[in-house]
Amino acid sequence: MATFIRRMPISYTLLLLFLSSDIGFLLGVSSFGINYGQVADNLPPPAKVVELLTSLKLTKARIYDTNPQVLSAFANSNIELIVTVENEILNQLDDPEQALQWVNTHIKPFLPDTKITGIQVGNEVFTDDDITLIQYLVPAVTNIHNAISQLGISTNILVTSPSSLAVLESSYPPSNGSFKGEIADIMTQFLSFLSTTKSPFWINAYPFFAYKDDPSEIPLEYALFNPNPGMVDPVTNLHYDNMLYAMVDAVVFAISKMGFDGIEVKVSETGWPSKGDEDESGASVENAASYNGNLVRRQMEKESTPLRPKMALEVYLFALFNEDLKPGPTSERNYGLYEPDGRIALLPKLDPLHVGVSADFNPMWKSNIIRP
Ligand SMILES: *[C@@H]1O[C@H](CO)[C@@H](O)[C@H](O)[C@H]1NC(C)=O
């Protein structure tokens, strides 16, 4: 069956806002990156994607594997790349020799032309359906780290593993943040690894999920970073005007309750879908444009969370493209800024006056198509 994605008409105002602010300028913000997910059968070739990212002045991207075609395409670009060890092979990395071989095959040949700056060992391992995975996490990060040290390529490559927010028992208020008791042992070992290697804790944090689960309780404007009264954490007296920062600070508290300080928390994924099923409250082009636009604006202002006021929060937006082969509810296939053919799926809503930047019109938008 042929699938036609019926696109929402782009309102003139939104278009005008967009054209006059051009997300192209946004980027080049050093704390901001994008997730280049590829669970799709219709994406443009990697070289075209590098062109797109370059035109957006993006300097950071993250992929979910070590696809050699993608790694080669990023060679000699200005884009730093974080790559991922797939969950399926974590168990093999239990063996230091295999870890060394993995790095030798999948990472080393692409250096230094491809700027690989991070290796994420597994994805959301703590909360994976396969509960046997978690036992391999710490051996795998340790062995990968030792392998890159042994090969003399560890200077610019951080090794870590992103977690979903479901690792938390509680995230409200942020000062009450704590990890689930059942993962405490392995979390302690993992945090100890991060602390020793000075690597960040990456969290995938989606205010959309919280809103979708409880739309009558969660103020939409708070979830979207729109103007709203926000909340005050009664323990710290810190004021939060958006849910993402509250989630991040809850993770900071959870880590510190395990006895670790000084581990930086970064957001490996966040985003908002432009489309969802009927029971997925809040999924819309308008909300996605607001969330992404507000996030980008705050990134340009190099904002930090209330708890770590001096540390600009690093964020990777999810995602570059809509991904047609993702399973699950409709929202899962509709987080992209772009349709696979390069048409814009959603326009981050940016107010150029507020942003204080007048940017060029980017010709890539004129055609709106990346030709494969
Ligand atoms: C703090 O978290 C615990 C669970 O760890 C929860 O039972 C409690 O209600 C939370 N406190 C507040 C004020 O929400």
The ligand as an ORCA input file, in Angstrom:
! r2SCAN-3c Opt
* xyz 0 1
  C       9.586     11.835     46.209
  O       9.807     10.553     45.619
  C       9.166      9.480     46.269
  C       9.571      8.214     45.536
  O      10.945      8.073     45.531
  C       7.665      9.661     46.252
  O       7.055      8.612     46.935
  C       7.324     11.019     46.869
  O       5.952     11.254     46.717
  C       8.107     12.141     46.195
  N       7.870     13.398     46.885
  C       7.145     14.383     46.364
  C       7.063     15.610     47.177
  O       6.596     14.296     45.281
*
